[in-house]
Amino acid sequence: MVKFLRKFYMSLIFIFLYAPIIVLIIYSFNESKSRGHWGGFTLKWYAELFRDREIIKALYYTFLVALLSSIISTVIGTFSAIGIHNMGLLGKKFALNINYLPVLNPDIVTGIALMTLFISLNIQLGFVTMLISHVVFNIPYVILSVLPKLKQMNKHTTEAALDLGATPAYALRKVVIPEIMPGVITGALIAFTLSIDDFVISFFNTGPGVTNLSIHIFSMARKGVKPSINALTTLMLLTVVILLLLINKRTTKGDELIP
């Protein structure tokens, strides 16, 4: 009986979490504009979605910022993780605690803090400030993805390369980076996913003429949401699910390789 109640309770939780998403996906194929009436199956909202210039513009900025911020944060985060890994015990603990702060902080705190910084430096809010804010937000997650791979790596491999005449830069490029590459790729995928999903930090650090999908949908919600948004959300959900599956696959594969 207890086992049945546990399964029933877990089923209710999953239904509560995923039922709205399933309804949204179903109604993205609804012929009727009404959300409470099924008018038949159609793909017209997907076609209308790609004819809407405002949505396409928001989609462009969303993926451009996500791509650039994931690349920049991955490079900075990877080298930061290598530096933290090679620190002394006290220095490593201090650096890790500093790195945890943006992860534990509410997004609104990070967003307002960055906005205040940009305004105090007389930097006009726009594409650059949104990109910088996404990079700052993503770097801690990249560091946390790369550090476990550095801990798993045999440090004697790098020492052997240096003893054989390799320069530190050559050993980093040919030995360290290939060894931690699964963590680097995982960090990049996480950064890309978080950047696509972000609203709060983007909202406080963007300017006129620059908007991503989350901000665009928020502004539309106050006027009335078009049915094409259901199609857009379905495509976004599919993108995030694919990225999460890739992250999970790489993480699982990395765990299997650990002796």
N, C-alpha and C positions, 0 to 999 in steps of 0.2 A: 504493500500500500504506500509506504514512504517513497519507494522508488518511482511509483506511478505519479505521485504528487510532485516529485522533483521534475520529472519529464514534462508534466502538465504546466508547471510554473515556468519552466524554461521556454516551452512552446508559446505561452502567452507573452513572454517578454519579446521573443523574436517576431511574433505577429504584430505586437504594438510598434516595434521598431521599423519593420519593413513593409507593413501593409500600406502606409501612405506612399511609399516609393513605388510599389507595385501598381497602385491606383493611378499615380501620375503617368507611369509608362503606358498603361492601358489607354488612358484618355489622350495620350499624344497621337493615337490612331483614331480618335473619335471624329466623325463627320460634323457633329454639332458643336457649336461654340459653347453651349451650356455644359457646365461641369457635372450637372446632375441628370443629364439625359444622354443616352447612347443613341447616336444617329446613324451608326453604321461605320464600317471600317474604311479608312482613307489614309493616304500618305501626303495629302495636300499641305498639311501644316509643316512637314519637312521641306517641301518645295518652297513654301512661302518663307520659311526661315532663311533660306539662302538668297532670297530676293530682298530681304530687309537690310538696307545699307547700314543702319545704326548697329544692328546686331553683328553684322560682318565686321564692322570697325571695332566693336568691343571684343569680338573673337580674336581679331588680329592682335590687338594690344595684350590680350590675355596670354596668348601663346608666345608672343614675342618677349614679354616680360618674364614669363615662366622659363623659356628657353635660355635667355641671357642670364637670368638670376641663378638658374641651376648650374650653368657652366662656370660662372664667376665664383659662386659660393662653393662649388666642388673643388676648384683649384685652391682657393684660400683655405677652405676647411681641411683639405688633405694635407697641405704643408703645415697648417696649424696643429693638426693631430700628430704629425711626425715630430714637430717641435715639443709638444706637450709630452709625448711618449719618451723623449730623450731627456726630460728635465729630472731634477732631483725629486725626492719624495715630497718635501714641503712645497716646492714650486709646482709640482704636478697637481697636488691637492688643491692649491690655491687657484690654478688655472681651470681645473675642472669645476670647482664651485662657481667661478665666474661664468663658465660656459653654461652651467645649469640655469642661471638666472633668466635668460631670455626664454628658455623652454618652460620654466615654471611660472613666469609672469603671465598674467592675462594679456591677450593680444591688444586690448584697448590701451593698456599701460605702455606697451612698446610703440604702438601707433601714435599716441599723443606725444610721447617723449621724442620720437623722431621728428614729428611735425614741429614741435617747439624748437628743436635743434636747427631745422632747416630755416625756420622763420627768423630765429636769432642770428643766423649767418647770412640773412638776406638772400637766401636761395629761393628762386621762384618755384612753387610747387608745380609739378608736371610729370612728364615721362621719366626724367632722370631721377627725381626724388622717389617716385614709385619703385623704380628699379633698385635704387640703393636700399630702400627699406625692405624690399624682398630679399636682397642679398644678406642684409644684417639678420633678418629673421631666419634664413635658411642655414647659415653657417654653423650654428650649434648642432643642428641635426646631422650635418655632414660629418662633423668631428666625432659625434657619438657613433656614427656608422663605421668610420675608418679605424678608430682606436681599438676595437676588439680584434681586427685583423692584424694590427701591429703587435698586439699582445700574443697572438697565436704564432707569429713569425719567429723563426729561429734566428736569434741575434748573431749567432756565430757565422751565419751565411754572409752577412754584410762584412763582418770582420775578416772573413776569409778572402772576400773580394778585394778589400783594402790591402791585405797582406800580399796579394798577388799583383799589386801594382795599380789597381783601379783608383781613380780619383774619387773623392766623396760624391761629386756630381754624377760621375759615370755609374758608381755603385747605386746611387739613388734611382737613376733612370733605368738601369738594367736589372737590378736586384730587388730593391724595396718596392718600387711602384708596381711591377708585375705581381709581387706577392700579395699586395693589399688591393689589387684591382677589383676583386668582388665587392669589397667594402666601399670602394670609390664609386662603383656603378650603382650600388644600392643607395648610397648617399645622394647621388645625382637624381635618381628616380624619386626618392622621398622629397627632395627639394623641388623638383618639377611638380609633383602632386600637390604639395603644400602651397606652392605659388598659384597654381590654377584655382585652388579651393579658397584662397584668402579673400576676405572682404574687409575686415576691420582696419588692418594696417593699410590696405590700398585706399580705403575711403578717406583716411586722414592725411594721406601723403600724395594724393593726386591733384591735378589742376584742371582748369578749363580745357575741354577738347580731348582729354585723355581719360578713358574709362575702360574698365574691364567688365567681364560678363556679370560678376557678382554685383558690382555697383549698378550696372545697367538694369539688371533684374530688380534690384531694390527700388530704383527710381520708377520702374514700370509698375511695381506692386501698389504704389500710391495712387496711380491713375487707373489701374485695371490691367490685369495680366492677360496678354494675348494667348490664344491656344498654341501658337508657335513656340512659346516659352516651354511648354510641356515637351515638345520635340527637342528643343535645345537642351533642356535638363536631362532628358533621356540620353542624348549623345554625350553629354559631359559625364554622366554617371557611368556610361559604358567605358569612356576613356580612363576614368579614375580606377574602375574595377580592373581593367587590363593592366594598368600600371601597378596596382597593388598585387595582382597575381604574379607579375614579373618579379616584384620585390620579394614576395613570399617564396617564390621558386628559387631565386638566387640565395636567399637566406638559408633555406632548407638544404640546398646543395652544398653551401659552405659548411653547415653543421655536420653533414655526412662525411666531409673530408677531414674533419678534425679527428686525430687519432685518439 
